[in-house]
Amino acid sequence: MSLAIIGQEKSESNLKLLAEAKKKFDSVFFVSIDGIGIGLNERFSIDYRTSDILRFKAVLPRIPRDYSSYAYQLLSLFPGDTYIAVKPISYLIAGERFFMLTVLRKRGIPTINLNMARSTKAAGRVIENSHYPVIIRTSEKRTGVVVKNRLEARSIIDALAHLKQPILIEGVSREIVSAYVADPRVVAAVKKKSKSTDVLFAPGTLRSHKLSIDEEQLALDTARSMDAHLARVDMSVNGEPRVVNVELRPGLIEPSRASGVNIPARIIESIHDNYVSYKEKPMLLKFFEDAKSVMKDVLKTRQRF
């Protein structure tokens, strides 16, 4: 059994995954995404140095969000009998947060309320009807500005106008829980405590969290709605749990320490078990699944563009 881990760098999390994978797979190879060449010649090709990456039968993508379109193209080239822990379409969905939450909401997943505007005039209409405080950020920036009233909101929106980027306006999520999904289960969960009001993207300390039944089911449903066997699902839990964000390449070391769970080991176990199950599926069933997946990809991509 062979596994390729495709990532940007040998971070502490990726090195831990690599070490755990060597315990379960006969052959494990870390592939730097920046060193990959893909080709559409007589046949599809994905080459890294002198290696043909298409020969690997299981793939663990650890690809940055900034590479979402490239990740889709890259992973789509693998043959249908390759087990890919995070599917190509997952990266298109996760590439832009507003779009991702839109897709999840359409698929019946409860999400936080989020507004997007492309002009100061449109953003001004949103802030007139907002319940304060709110967080204002651009779609390109994770860090936002917390504002307490319409006057502050107007000032920030005017300051962001020169960037000519979509403006996001969302309510404050005061309690954020992150659930680490390794299909078919949630393997760990942590809650973040931060001095910043913008808890989601601000630095903070983590502590172990016991998920409620509803929180656990929401995390599993969210990952499956995105066709991802591996994900970190961030939820607002002050009231009904709602999805705030999804990360397909989360850090694993700090949450492992906080939760007391070896998350990389549990992820590798999930990949191994899912790979074995996938390999044992009848070829006809795989064919229909692949055909269905292709059609879903095409339709979703058309809807986006």
C-alpha positions as CSV (number, residue, x, y, z in Angstrom):
1,M,0.0,0.0,0.0
2,S,1.4,3.4,-1.0
3,L,0.4,6.9,0.2
4,A,1.4,10.3,-1.2
5,I,1.1,13.3,1.2
6,I,0.8,16.4,-1.0
7,G,1.6,19.6,0.9
8,Q,3.5,22.9,0.7
9,E,6.2,22.3,3.3
10,K,7.3,19.8,5.8
11,S,5.6,21.6,8.7
12,E,5.5,20.0,12.2
13,S,2.0,18.7,11.4
14,N,3.0,17.2,8.0
15,L,6.1,15.6,9.6
16,K,4.0,14.0,12.2
17,L,1.5,12.7,9.6
18,L,4.5,11.3,7.6
19,A,5.8,9.5,10.7
20,E,2.5,8.0,11.5
21,A,1.8,7.0,7.9
22,K,5.1,4.9,7.8
23,K,3.6,2.7,10.5
24,K,0.5,1.9,8.4
25,F,1.6,2.0,4.7
26,D,4.4,0.1,2.9
27,S,5.4,3.2,1.0
28,V,5.0,6.8,2.0
29,F,6.2,9.9,0.0
30,F,5.9,13.6,0.8
31,V,5.3,15.7,-2.3
32,S,5.9,19.4,-2.3
33,I,3.1,20.9,-4.3
34,D,5.4,23.7,-5.6
35,G,7.7,21.1,-7.2
36,I,4.9,19.3,-9.1
37,G,4.5,19.4,-12.8
38,I,1.1,18.3,-14.3
39,G,0.6,17.5,-18.0
40,L,-2.1,16.8,-20.5
41,N,-0.1,15.1,-23.2
42,E,-0.6,11.6,-24.6
43,R,-1.7,10.7,-21.1
44,F,-2.2,12.6,-17.9
45,S,0.9,13.1,-15.8
46,I,1.8,14.3,-12.3
47,D,5.5,14.4,-11.9
48,Y,7.7,15.3,-8.9
49,R,11.4,15.1,-9.5
50,T,11.8,11.7,-11.1
51,S,8.7,10.2,-9.5
52,D,5.3,9.6,-11.2
53,I,2.8,10.6,-8.5
54,L,-0.1,8.9,-10.3
55,R,1.3,5.5,-9.2
56,F,0.2,6.1,-5.6
57,K,-3.1,4.4,-4.7
58,A,-3.9,6.7,-1.7
59,V,-3.5,10.4,-1.5
60,L,-3.6,12.7,1.5
61,P,-3.9,16.3,0.3
62,R,-2.5,19.0,2.7
63,I,-2.9,21.8,0.2
64,P,-3.2,25.5,1.2
65,R,-6.5,27.4,0.6
66,D,-4.7,29.8,-1.8
67,Y,-4.1,26.8,-4.1
68,S,-7.8,25.8,-4.2
69,S,-8.2,26.0,-8.0
70,Y,-4.8,24.3,-8.6
71,A,-5.7,21.6,-6.1
72,Y,-8.9,20.9,-8.0
73,Q,-7.0,20.5,-11.3
74,L,-4.3,18.4,-9.7
75,L,-6.4,16.0,-7.8
76,S,-8.9,15.6,-10.7
77,L,-6.1,13.9,-12.8
78,F,-5.8,10.9,-10.5
79,P,-7.5,7.7,-11.8
80,G,-10.8,6.7,-10.4
81,D,-9.4,3.8,-8.4
82,T,-7.2,6.2,-6.3
83,Y,-8.4,6.9,-2.8
84,I,-8.2,10.7,-2.2
85,A,-9.0,11.7,1.4
86,V,-10.1,15.2,0.4
87,K,-11.9,15.2,-3.0
88,P,-11.1,17.8,-5.8
89,I,-14.5,19.5,-5.4
90,S,-13.8,20.0,-1.7
91,Y,-11.1,22.6,-2.6
92,L,-13.3,24.5,-5.0
93,I,-16.0,24.8,-2.3
94,A,-13.5,25.8,0.5
95,G,-11.6,28.3,-1.7
96,E,-13.7,31.3,-0.6
97,R,-15.4,31.4,2.7
98,F,-18.7,33.1,1.7
99,F,-19.1,30.7,-1.2
100,M,-18.4,27.8,1.1
101,L,-21.0,28.8,3.7
102,T,-23.5,29.4,0.8
103,V,-23.0,25.9,-0.5
104,L,-23.3,24.4,3.0
105,R,-26.5,26.4,3.7
106,K,-28.0,25.2,0.4
107,R,-27.2,21.6,1.5
108,G,-29.1,22.0,4.8
109,I,-26.2,22.8,7.0
110,P,-26.9,25.5,9.6
111,T,-24.3,28.3,9.3
112,I,-23.7,31.7,10.8
113,N,-25.3,34.7,9.1
114,L,-22.8,36.5,6.8
115,N,-23.2,39.4,4.4
116,M,-21.1,40.3,1.4
117,A,-21.1,43.6,-0.5
118,R,-18.9,44.8,-3.4
119,S,-19.4,48.5,-2.9
120,T,-19.5,50.9,0.0
121,K,-23.1,51.8,-0.9
122,A,-24.3,48.2,-0.7
123,A,-22.2,47.6,2.5
124,G,-23.9,50.8,4.0
125,R,-27.3,49.2,3.5
126,V,-26.1,46.1,5.4
127,I,-24.8,48.0,8.4
128,E,-28.0,50.0,8.7
129,N,-29.8,46.7,9.6
130,S,-27.0,45.0,11.6
131,H,-27.1,44.0,15.2
132,Y,-23.9,45.3,16.8
133,P,-21.2,44.5,17.5
134,V,-20.2,43.1,14.0
135,I,-16.9,42.1,12.4
136,I,-15.9,43.7,9.1
137,R,-13.2,42.1,6.9
138,T,-12.4,41.8,3.2
139,S,-12.7,38.4,1.5
140,E,-8.9,38.3,1.1
141,K,-8.1,38.9,4.8
142,R,-8.9,36.7,7.7
143,T,-8.3,39.3,10.4
144,G,-11.2,41.7,10.8
145,V,-12.2,44.8,12.7
146,V,-14.8,44.6,15.4
147,V,-17.1,47.7,15.4
148,K,-19.7,48.6,18.0
149,N,-22.0,50.9,16.1
150,R,-23.0,52.2,12.7
151,L,-20.6,55.2,12.8
152,E,-17.6,52.9,13.4
153,A,-18.8,50.5,10.7
154,R,-19.2,53.3,8.2
155,S,-15.6,54.6,8.9
156,I,-14.1,51.1,8.4
157,I,-16.1,50.5,5.2
158,D,-14.9,53.8,3.8
159,A,-11.3,52.9,4.7
160,L,-11.6,49.5,2.9
161,A,-13.1,51.0,-0.3
162,H,-9.8,51.6,-1.9
163,L,-8.9,47.9,-1.8
164,K,-11.8,47.2,-4.3
165,Q,-12.5,43.9,-2.7
166,P,-15.7,42.3,-1.5
167,I,-16.5,43.3,2.1
168,L,-17.8,40.7,4.6
169,I,-19.9,41.7,7.5
170,E,-20.8,39.1,10.2
171,G,-21.9,38.9,13.7
172,V,-19.6,38.1,16.6
173,S,-19.2,34.4,17.5
174,R,-18.2,34.3,21.1
175,E,-17.8,30.6,21.6
176,I,-15.9,28.7,18.9
177,V,-15.5,24.9,19.0
178,S,-13.3,23.1,16.4
179,A,-14.1,19.5,15.6
180,Y,-11.5,17.4,13.8
181,V,-13.2,15.0,11.4
182,A,-11.5,11.8,10.2
183,D,-14.4,10.0,8.6
184,P,-16.4,8.2,9.9
185,R,-16.0,9.9,13.2
186,V,-14.9,13.1,15.0
187,V,-11.6,12.2,16.6
188,A,-11.1,15.3,18.8
189,A,-12.6,18.7,19.6
190,V,-11.2,21.8,21.2
191,K,-12.6,25.2,22.3
192,K,-10.6,28.4,21.7
193,K,-10.2,31.1,24.3
194,S,-8.9,34.4,23.0
195,K,-8.5,38.0,24.2
196,S,-9.7,39.2,20.9
197,T,-13.4,39.5,20.1
198,D,-12.8,38.0,16.7
199,V,-12.2,34.6,18.2
200,L,-12.2,32.6,15.0
201,F,-9.0,33.9,13.4
202,A,-7.3,35.4,16.4
203,P,-4.5,33.7,18.4
204,G,-5.7,32.0,21.5
205,T,-5.4,29.0,23.8
206,L,-7.1,25.7,23.2
207,R,-8.7,23.4,25.7
208,S,-10.3,20.0,25.2
209,H,-14.1,20.1,24.6
210,K,-16.7,17.3,24.8
211,L,-19.0,17.7,21.9
212,S,-22.8,17.4,22.3
213,I,-24.6,15.0,20.0
214,D,-25.8,17.9,17.9
215,E,-22.3,19.4,17.6
216,E,-20.7,16.1,16.6
217,Q,-23.4,15.3,14.0
218,L,-23.1,18.8,12.5
219,A,-19.3,18.4,12.1
220,L,-19.8,15.1,10.3
221,D,-22.6,16.4,8.1
222,T,-20.5,19.4,7.2
223,A,-17.5,17.4,6.1
224,R,-19.6,15.0,4.1
225,S,-21.5,17.8,2.5
226,M,-18.1,19.0,1.2
227,D,-17.0,15.5,0.1
228,A,-14.1,15.7,2.5
229,H,-13.1,12.7,4.7
230,L,-10.8,15.0,6.7
231,A,-11.6,18.5,7.9
232,R,-11.6,20.9,10.8
233,V,-15.1,22.2,11.3
234,D,-15.3,25.4,13.3
235,M,-18.7,26.0,14.9
236,S,-20.3,28.7,16.9
237,V,-21.9,27.1,20.0
238,N,-23.5,30.0,21.8
239,G,-27.0,28.7,21.1
240,E,-27.8,26.3,18.2
241,P,-24.5,25.1,16.8
242,R,-23.7,26.7,13.4
243,V,-20.8,26.4,11.1
244,V,-18.4,29.4,11.0
245,N,-15.6,28.0,8.9
246,V,-14.0,24.8,7.5
247,E,-10.3,24.1,7.2
248,L,-9.0,21.4,5.0
249,R,-5.4,21.8,6.1
250,P,-5.6,22.5,9.8
251,G,-2.6,22.5,12.2
252,L,-2.6,19.3,14.2
253,I,0.1,19.7,16.9
254,E,-1.5,22.2,19.3
255,P,-5.0,20.7,19.2
256,S,-3.4,17.2,19.8
257,R,-1.7,18.6,23.0
258,A,-4.9,20.3,24.2
259,S,-7.2,17.4,23.5
260,G,-4.8,14.6,24.6
261,V,-5.6,12.9,21.3
262,N,-2.9,12.0,18.7
263,I,-4.9,13.5,15.9
264,P,-2.3,12.7,13.1
265,A,-2.4,9.1,14.1
266,R,-6.2,9.0,14.0
267,I,-6.1,10.7,10.6
268,I,-3.8,8.1,9.2
269,E,-5.9,5.3,10.7
270,S,-8.9,6.8,9.0
271,I,-7.1,7.0,5.6
272,H,-5.8,3.4,5.9
273,D,-9.3,2.0,6.8
274,N,-11.1,4.0,4.1
275,Y,-8.5,3.1,1.5
276,V,-9.0,-0.6,2.3
277,S,-12.8,-0.3,2.1
278,Y,-12.5,1.7,-1.1
279,K,-10.2,-0.9,-2.7
280,E,-12.7,-3.7,-1.9
281,K,-15.6,-1.9,-3.6
282,P,-16.8,-3.6,-6.8
283,M,-15.5,-1.9,-9.9
284,L,-18.9,-1.2,-11.3
285,L,-19.9,0.6,-8.1
286,K,-16.8,2.7,-8.3
287,F,-17.6,3.6,-12.0
288,F,-21.0,4.9,-11.1
289,E,-19.6,6.8,-8.1
290,D,-16.9,8.4,-10.2
291,A,-19.4,9.3,-13.0
292,K,-21.8,10.9,-10.4
293,S,-18.8,12.8,-8.9
294,V,-17.8,14.2,-12.2
295,M,-21.3,15.4,-13.0
296,K,-21.5,17.0,-9.5
297,D,-18.2,18.8,-10.1
298,V,-19.3,20.1,-13.5
299,L,-22.7,21.4,-12.2
300,K,-21.2,23.0,-9.1
301,T,-18.4,24.7,-11.1
302,R,-20.9,26.0,-13.6
303,Q,-23.1,27.4,-10.8
304,R,-20.0,29.2,-9.3
305,F,-18.8,30.7,-12.6
